[in-house]
Amino acid sequence: MIGADVDTSPEKAAAAVPTPYERLAALGITLPSAPPPIANFITHVREGNILYLSGQGPREADGHLHAGKVGSEVSTQEAYQHARLTGINLLAVMHDALGDLSRVKRVVKLLGMVNAVPHFENHPSVINGCSDLLIEVFGEAGQHARSAVGFGSLPGNITVEIEAIVSLND
């Protein structure tokens, strides 16, 4: 309609942006309960407007942990999916810690560890599983600095472990 008033207010623009939960739903992802710590630590620490997330692994909602050496027993593509699952677990911890994923201002940094054979060289391709997910859920605010490195072993022989640092809106 020519001459019609168009609402361009910041409130209207913010309402048009999908929430992290709407994006998760569009991806067909339901957040599980936050996985419990496996040793003497807590899943997260908030210091001011920074949330530090302890390392999470590829734990299914039923408790099953994906294990094996990437580059021999586990393919890069399988490990990518394990890193994506680990990202879902990180999101579950964020939700548990914050009550609302919309409080995430930005994913600042990831440290991705891959349980790999010595000659494996595709660590970044594996950890992309988590990085891609965080960008899908948070958009530009999901883009982050990152390290993706190989380890000779990880707890329980899990394929990947990923920790995160997140800045908050409040």
C-alpha positions as CSV (number, residue, x, y, z in Angstrom):
1,M,0.0,0.0,0.0
2,I,1.5,3.3,-1.1
3,G,1.9,5.8,1.7
4,A,1.3,3.3,4.4
5,D,3.3,3.7,7.6
6,V,6.0,1.1,8.1
7,D,7.2,0.3,11.6
8,T,11.0,0.5,11.5
9,S,11.5,0.8,15.2
10,P,14.3,-1.2,16.9
11,E,11.7,-3.2,18.8
12,K,10.1,-4.3,15.5
13,A,13.4,-5.2,14.0
14,A,14.4,-7.2,17.1
15,A,11.1,-9.1,17.0
16,A,11.8,-10.1,13.4
17,V,15.1,-11.9,14.4
18,P,14.5,-15.5,15.4
19,T,15.4,-16.4,18.9
20,P,18.0,-19.1,19.6
21,Y,15.1,-21.4,20.6
22,E,13.3,-20.7,17.3
23,R,16.5,-21.5,15.4
24,L,17.0,-24.7,17.4
25,A,13.4,-25.7,16.6
26,A,13.9,-25.0,12.9
27,L,17.0,-27.3,13.0
28,G,14.9,-30.0,14.7
29,I,17.0,-29.8,17.9
30,T,15.6,-30.2,21.4
31,L,18.0,-29.4,24.1
32,P,18.7,-32.2,26.5
33,S,19.3,-31.7,30.2
34,A,22.7,-30.3,30.9
35,P,25.2,-33.2,31.3
36,P,26.5,-33.6,34.9
37,P,30.2,-33.2,35.6
38,I,32.2,-36.4,35.4
39,A,34.8,-35.4,38.0
40,N,35.5,-32.7,40.7
41,F,34.4,-29.6,38.8
42,I,31.3,-27.6,37.9
43,T,29.9,-27.2,34.4
44,H,30.2,-23.5,34.3
45,V,31.5,-20.4,36.1
46,R,30.1,-16.9,35.6
47,E,32.4,-14.0,36.2
48,G,30.8,-10.7,35.5
49,N,29.4,-10.8,32.0
50,I,31.5,-13.8,30.9
51,L,30.4,-17.4,31.2
52,Y,33.1,-20.0,31.1
53,L,31.9,-23.5,30.1
54,S,33.8,-26.6,31.2
55,G,34.6,-29.1,28.5
56,Q,31.7,-31.2,27.2
57,G,31.8,-34.3,25.1
58,P,29.6,-36.2,22.6
59,R,27.0,-37.5,25.1
60,E,23.7,-38.6,23.8
61,A,20.5,-37.7,25.8
62,D,20.5,-41.4,27.0
63,G,24.0,-41.0,28.4
64,H,25.9,-42.8,25.7
65,L,29.3,-41.3,25.0
66,H,30.8,-41.6,21.5
67,A,34.4,-43.0,21.8
68,G,37.3,-43.9,19.6
69,K,40.3,-42.6,17.8
70,V,39.5,-40.1,15.0
71,G,41.5,-41.1,11.9
72,S,41.3,-44.8,12.6
73,E,38.1,-46.1,14.3
74,V,36.1,-42.9,13.7
75,S,35.9,-40.9,10.4
76,T,36.2,-37.2,10.1
77,Q,32.5,-37.0,9.2
78,E,31.4,-39.0,12.2
79,A,33.6,-36.9,14.5
80,Y,32.1,-33.7,12.9
81,Q,28.7,-35.1,14.1
82,H,30.1,-35.8,17.5
83,A,31.4,-32.2,17.7
84,R,27.9,-31.0,16.7
85,L,26.4,-33.1,19.5
86,T,29.0,-31.6,21.9
87,G,27.8,-28.2,20.8
88,I,24.2,-29.2,21.7
89,N,25.5,-30.2,25.1
90,L,27.3,-26.8,25.5
91,L,24.0,-25.1,24.6
92,A,22.2,-27.2,27.3
93,V,24.8,-26.0,29.9
94,M,24.3,-22.4,28.7
95,H,20.6,-22.7,29.0
96,D,20.9,-24.3,32.5
97,A,23.3,-21.5,33.6
98,L,21.4,-18.6,32.1
99,G,17.8,-19.7,31.9
100,D,17.5,-18.1,28.5
101,L,19.9,-18.5,25.5
102,S,18.9,-15.0,24.4
103,R,21.1,-13.7,27.1
104,V,24.2,-14.7,25.0
105,K,25.7,-11.6,23.5
106,R,28.5,-13.5,21.7
107,V,30.3,-16.8,21.7
108,V,33.8,-15.5,22.2
109,K,36.1,-18.6,22.1
110,L,36.1,-22.4,21.7
111,L,38.8,-24.8,22.5
112,G,38.2,-28.0,20.6
113,M,40.1,-31.2,21.4
114,V,40.1,-34.2,19.1
115,N,41.1,-37.7,20.3
116,A,43.1,-38.5,17.2
117,V,45.8,-40.8,15.8
118,P,49.2,-39.0,15.6
119,H,49.1,-38.6,11.8
120,F,45.5,-37.0,11.8
121,E,45.5,-33.5,10.4
122,N,41.9,-32.5,10.0
123,H,41.1,-31.2,13.5
124,P,39.5,-28.0,12.3
125,S,37.1,-30.0,10.1
126,V,36.0,-32.0,13.1
127,I,35.5,-29.0,15.4
128,N,33.5,-27.2,12.6
129,G,30.6,-29.5,13.7
130,C,30.3,-27.3,16.9
131,S,31.2,-24.0,15.2
132,D,28.7,-24.5,12.5
133,L,26.0,-25.2,15.0
134,L,26.7,-22.2,17.1
135,I,26.6,-19.9,14.1
136,E,23.3,-21.5,13.0
137,V,21.8,-20.9,16.5
138,F,23.2,-17.5,17.3
139,G,23.9,-16.0,13.8
140,E,26.7,-13.5,13.7
141,A,27.0,-13.6,17.5
142,G,27.9,-17.3,17.2
143,Q,31.1,-16.5,15.2
144,H,34.0,-17.0,17.5
145,A,37.8,-17.3,17.9
146,R,38.8,-21.0,18.2
147,S,41.6,-23.5,18.6
148,A,41.2,-27.1,17.3
149,V,43.9,-29.4,18.4
150,G,44.7,-33.1,18.6
151,F,45.2,-35.1,21.8
152,G,46.6,-38.5,22.4
153,S,43.7,-39.4,24.6
154,L,40.6,-37.8,26.2
155,P,38.5,-38.9,29.2
156,G,36.6,-42.2,28.6
157,N,38.3,-42.3,25.1
158,I,35.7,-39.8,23.8
159,T,36.2,-38.6,20.3
160,V,36.0,-34.8,21.1
161,E,35.8,-32.4,24.0
162,I,35.0,-28.8,23.6
163,E,35.0,-25.9,26.1
164,A,33.6,-22.4,25.5
165,I,33.8,-18.8,26.6
166,V,30.6,-16.7,26.1
167,S,29.9,-13.0,26.8
168,L,26.5,-12.1,28.1
169,N,24.1,-9.2,27.5
170,D,23.6,-8.2,31.1
